Amino acid sequence: MYLKRNRTIYIVCGITDMRKQINGLSAIAQDKKAKAVFTGAYFVFLGKTRHVMKILYWDRTGFCLWIKRLEQDTYPWTRKKQGLIEIERDRFKLLMKGIDIFREHKKIEYLTVV
């Protein structure tokens, strides 16, 4: 999957009914972040089994829907039940490979040595 560098990527928290297609997922995206729906931002959804990920975005002429299924493992997912999480492109690429980006060490910035 080719990810455009200037696109915002939103993780849609919670579990999504994977029977939903473009119309249902675009309605969810609009409910969550109406101003971003037609900007080309990627909205990432995950289902109950965590084997299937759907990515929805607007490409100036209509909505596009990508689907990726892991064959032998499950996707890690946020414990947050509602809202959106904005993530960086590099972190999203890791997530698509099944790497748990939600449990990574947080960046710590120190002001003094002692």
N, C-alpha and C positions, 0 to 999 in steps of 0.2 A: 504494500500500500504506500503510495506516495503522499507525504504530508507537506502541504505548502507551509513555508516558514512563517509567514505573517498571519496565520490563522490562530485565533484563540481556541483553546481546547477546554471544554467543560465536562467534568464527570457529573452525571446526574445521580445523586445519592439515592440510596434505597434500591429496592428490587423492582424491575420493570417487567410487565407481562410481555414476553417475547413473541406472543401472537400478534402484537401490534406491528403494523407496517408504517409506511411513510406518513399517512394521514394522522394516525394515533400518536406516533412519536413526535411529529412536528407540533401537535397540539400540546403535548407535555413540555416540549422545549419552549413554546410560546408562554405557557403558564409560568415556567421557571425564570425565563430571562427574555421577555418580549423584545427588548431593544436589540438583542444580539442575534435573533433568529435569521434575519436577512443580511447579515454581515459576512456570511461564509464561515462563521465559527463552527467548530465540530462539537456535537453533543454526543457523549458516549453513554450508552445504556448497557446494563447487565441484567440477565435473567436469574431466576431462582436457582437453577442448577449450576450457574456460574461457568458453564461451558461455552456459551454463546455471547459475544459482544456485538452490539450494533452501533454504528457511527453514522449520524445524520448530519448533513450540511446542505446549505443553499449555494448553488453555483451560478447565480444570476438568471437562470432560465427555469429553474425548478429545484426541487429537493432531490438529493442523492442519498442512497442508503448503502453502506458497506456492512458486510456481516463477516465475522471471523469466529470460527469454532476451534477450540482446543480439543484435540482428539483424546489425549490421555491424562489431562490434568484440568484444574479449574483456575479461573482468574482470581487473583486476590482482589478484594474490594473494600472500600471504606466502611467503617462501622456506623458512620453518620447515616441517619434515616431520611433526612430531608435536605432540600437545597441543592446547591451546585458547588463544586470545587474546581477552581481554575488551576490547570497544571501546565507545565512547560512541555514543549515538543519532545525533548529528550526523555523526560520521565514517562510520557505517554508511549514512546517506543518501547521502553522497558516493560511497561504494563502489558502491552500487546504480546510480549514474549512470555508473560506469566510471572514476571518478577514483581514482588510485593513492594510497591513504592510507598505504601501507606505505613510501613513499619520501619522506614529508613531513619537513620540518625538525623536529628535536627541540627541545623547549622548553629553553632554557638559562637557568639562574638564577645570577647573579653575586653574590658576597659583597662584593667591593670593586671600585673603579673601576680600579685599577692592579694 
